[in-house]
Amino acid sequence: MKRRMVEIEETGLSFATEVDLERLQALSEEWLRLIGEDPEREGLRKTPERVAKAWAFLTRGYRQSLGEIVNGAIFQAEGSEMVVVKGIEFYSLCEHHMLPFFGQVHIGYIPGQKILGLSKFARIVDMFARRLQVQERLAVQVAEAIREILEPQGVGVVVEGVHLCMMMRGVEKQHSRTVTSAMLGAFREDPKTREEFLDHLK
């Protein structure tokens, strides 16, 4: 389907998508009927349209590539000291119940010959988070993407998240947090390197 620009209501922002918004809107209207709602009532008349746009935005990571995200922002390394980027916010959707989970991603790497523009780490996180996900896979995908584009001596990724599928349903525990990690290269092989990275996160 042809890519088109979509405006996010009441924000002045827009994004490009190839998603079939009309089909998604029809499915959203059917969903409302199936749960016992009336999509024709005043408060819901524009909801299917809003839901279609929201889901196109929330899953836009499927339609992005690593090359597009990095966009040439790779530079020659001038040293080999550890680089740590902490507290990158992420918002994702659990693939088991399609409910949100969100939190922070912390990334560390030891450059080989290349470094990456700092803002690109957040964009890489967003690309993988804006898909149906599990937190464990998110950590691995971010780490492997950084290894692919930079070929560093090592990379470590720690993800901290809270999951609405645990808070709103099931066990309904409000204060649990999940921590996952992926360690590659020196971060896996050298305990001192791993310890230095984790110390930065305290």
BALO-974750 format. One line per 10 residues: number of its first residue (from 1); for each residue y negated, x, z negated of C-alpha. Coordinates in Angstrom, 2 decimals, always signed. Each point is the difference from the previous one (the first is absolute). Example, Ala and Ser with C-alpha at 12.3 -4.5 7.8 and 13.67 -1.06 7.14 Angstrom:
// residues 2
1> +4.50,+12.30,-7.80 ~ -3.44,+1.37,+0.66
// end
This chain:
// residues 202
1> +0.00,+0.00,+0.00 ~ -3.51,+1.23,+0.81 ~ -2.00,+1.58,-2.83 ~ -3.04,-1.96,-1.13 ~ -2.66,+0.29,-2.67 ~ +0.26,-2.36,-2.97 ~ -2.77,-0.67,-2.51 ~ +0.83,-0.17,-3.71 ~ -1.81,-3.09,-1.23 ~ -3.03,+0.43,-2.26
11> +0.10,+3.82,+0.16 ~ -1.62,+0.94,+3.28 ~ +2.99,+2.30,+0.63 ~ +2.45,-0.11,+2.88 ~ +3.26,+1.67,+1.05 ~ +2.09,+0.26,+3.15 ~ +3.43,-1.62,+0.21 ~ +2.70,-0.95,+2.52 ~ +1.52,-2.60,-2.35 ~ +0.51,-3.50,+1.45
21> -2.45,-1.68,-2.37 ~ +0.53,-3.48,+1.44 ~ +3.75,+0.15,-0.62 ~ -0.53,+1.43,-3.47 ~ -2.50,-2.75,-0.74 ~ +2.49,-2.69,+1.08 ~ +2.69,+1.54,-2.21 ~ -2.42,+0.08,-2.95 ~ -0.73,-3.70,+0.49 ~ +3.73,-0.76,+0.10
31> +0.52,+2.07,-3.16 ~ -2.61,-2.09,-1.81 ~ +1.80,-3.18,+0.99 ~ +3.38,+1.39,-1.12 ~ -1.26,+0.75,-3.51 ~ -1.36,-3.56,-0.32 ~ -3.66,+0.52,+0.92 ~ -2.18,-1.83,+2.49 ~ -1.66,+2.50,+2.37 ~ -2.43,-2.75,+1.04
41> -1.60,-0.37,-3.42 ~ -3.48,+1.43,-0.33 ~ +0.82,+3.13,-1.97 ~ +2.78,+1.05,+2.39 ~ -1.41,-0.82,+3.42 ~ -0.95,+3.61,+0.77 ~ +2.73,+1.61,-2.10 ~ +2.54,+0.55,+2.84 ~ -2.66,+1.81,+2.04 ~ -1.00,+2.11,-3.01
51> +3.64,+0.80,-0.80 ~ +0.69,+1.10,+3.59 ~ -2.95,+2.39,-0.04 ~ +0.88,+1.26,-3.48 ~ +3.61,+0.79,+0.96 ~ -1.10,+1.74,+3.18 ~ -2.26,+2.18,-2.15 ~ +2.49,+0.56,-2.84 ~ +2.73,+1.14,+2.41 ~ -2.15,+2.02,+2.39
61> +1.90,+3.17,-0.92 ~ +2.77,-1.07,+2.39 ~ -2.44,+0.39,+2.86 ~ -1.41,+3.40,-0.97 ~ +1.32,+3.48,+0.75 ~ -0.34,+3.28,-1.85 ~ -1.77,+1.57,+2.99 ~ -2.54,-2.80,+0.10 ~ -0.64,+0.29,-3.74 ~ -0.38,+3.80,-0.09
71> -2.13,+0.00,+3.16 ~ -0.26,+3.78,+0.24 ~ -1.28,+0.60,-3.55 ~ +2.28,+3.03,-0.50 ~ -1.65,+3.31,-0.76 ~ +0.96,+3.64,-0.49 ~ +0.94,+0.75,-3.62 ~ -2.11,+2.64,-1.75 ~ +2.28,+0.38,-3.01 ~ +3.33,-1.02,-1.44
81> -1.01,-1.56,-3.31 ~ +1.25,-3.45,-0.92 ~ -2.09,-2.95,+1.20 ~ +0.23,-3.21,-2.06 ~ -1.45,-3.38,+0.91 ~ +0.33,-2.46,-2.89 ~ -0.53,-3.69,-0.49 ~ +0.30,-1.31,+3.57 ~ +0.10,-3.79,-0.40 ~ +2.64,-1.90,+1.95
91> +0.87,-3.65,+0.52 ~ +3.33,-0.98,+1.48 ~ +2.50,-2.85,+0.27 ~ +3.50,+0.13,-1.47 ~ +2.59,-0.48,+2.71 ~ +2.28,-1.99,-2.32 ~ -2.37,-2.86,-0.90 ~ -3.09,+0.79,+2.11 ~ -2.09,+0.11,-3.17 ~ -2.65,+2.69,-0.57
101> +0.47,+3.26,-1.78 ~ -2.81,+2.49,-0.43 ~ -1.08,+3.09,-1.84 ~ -0.84,+3.63,+0.70 ~ +1.45,+2.84,+2.04 ~ -0.42,+3.66,-0.96 ~ +0.61,+2.71,+2.62 ~ +0.31,+3.75,-0.34 ~ +0.84,+2.64,+2.59 ~ -0.07,+3.75,+0.48
111> -1.42,+0.81,+3.44 ~ +1.87,+2.07,+2.51 ~ -2.31,+0.59,+2.95 ~ -1.71,-3.40,+0.04 ~ -1.98,-2.35,-2.22 ~ -0.93,-3.65,+0.50 ~ -3.34,-1.76,-0.39 ~ +0.10,-1.59,-3.45 ~ -0.76,-3.56,+1.10 ~ +3.08,+0.06,+2.22
121> +2.31,+0.02,-3.02 ~ -1.31,-3.44,-0.97 ~ +0.45,-1.21,+3.57 ~ +3.59,+1.25,+0.09 ~ +0.72,-1.81,-3.27 ~ -1.53,-3.20,+1.42 ~ +2.01,+0.21,+3.21 ~ +3.30,-0.04,-1.90 ~ -1.17,-2.36,-2.77 ~ -1.11,-2.64,+2.53
131> +3.60,-0.85,+0.83 ~ +2.74,-1.81,-1.89 ~ +1.04,+2.72,-2.40 ~ +1.88,+1.24,-3.02 ~ -1.82,+2.50,-2.17 ~ +2.73,+2.64,+0.24 ~ -0.21,+0.06,+3.81 ~ -3.79,+0.08,-0.04 ~ +0.03,+3.29,-1.94 ~ +2.51,+1.56,+2.40
141> -1.80,-1.18,+3.14 ~ -3.34,+1.43,-1.14 ~ +1.59,+3.34,-0.94 ~ +1.92,+0.29,+3.26 ~ -3.08,-0.90,+2.06 ~ -2.00,+2.80,-1.67 ~ +2.86,+2.44,+0.58 ~ +0.17,-1.03,+3.67 ~ -3.68,+0.50,+0.79 ~ -0.81,+3.02,-2.20
151> +3.27,+1.91,-0.43 ~ -1.09,+1.01,-3.51 ~ +1.90,+2.25,-2.40 ~ +0.67,-3.11,-2.04 ~ -1.23,-3.52,-0.65 ~ +0.26,-2.35,-2.97 ~ -0.81,-3.70,-0.17 ~ -0.04,-2.17,-3.13 ~ -0.49,-3.76,+0.23 ~ -0.87,-2.20,-2.99
161> +0.17,-3.75,+0.57 ~ +0.07,-3.43,-1.55 ~ +2.06,-2.70,+1.68 ~ -0.85,-3.69,+0.03 ~ +3.64,-0.81,+0.72 ~ +0.64,+1.19,-3.59 ~ -3.14,-1.59,-1.43 ~ -0.11,-3.44,+1.66 ~ +3.71,-0.75,+0.29 ~ +3.36,+1.22,-1.27
171> -0.38,+1.97,-3.22 ~ -3.77,-0.75,-0.16 ~ -0.90,+3.29,-1.70 ~ -3.74,+0.60,+0.14 ~ -0.38,+3.61,-1.10 ~ +2.77,+1.92,+1.75 ~ -0.90,+2.75,+2.47 ~ +2.26,+1.69,+2.52 ~ -0.33,+3.70,+0.83 ~ +1.73,+1.53,+3.02
181> -0.28,+3.42,+1.58 ~ +0.98,+2.09,+3.00 ~ +0.06,+3.81,-0.19 ~ +0.54,+2.16,+3.07 ~ +0.12,+3.76,+0.57 ~ -1.44,+2.08,-2.84 ~ -0.62,-3.12,-2.08 ~ +3.74,-0.68,-0.05 ~ +1.27,+3.57,-0.09 ~ -2.42,+1.62,-2.47
191> -0.25,-1.57,-3.48 ~ -3.29,+1.81,-0.70 ~ -1.62,-1.42,+3.13 ~ +1.20,-3.49,-0.88 ~ -1.22,+0.41,-3.58 ~ -3.43,+1.15,+1.17 ~ -0.30,-3.07,+2.22 ~ +1.07,-2.39,-2.76 ~ -2.40,+1.68,-2.44 ~ -2.86,-0.82,+2.37
201> +0.95,-3.68,-0.29 ~ -0.22,-0.18,-3.80
// end
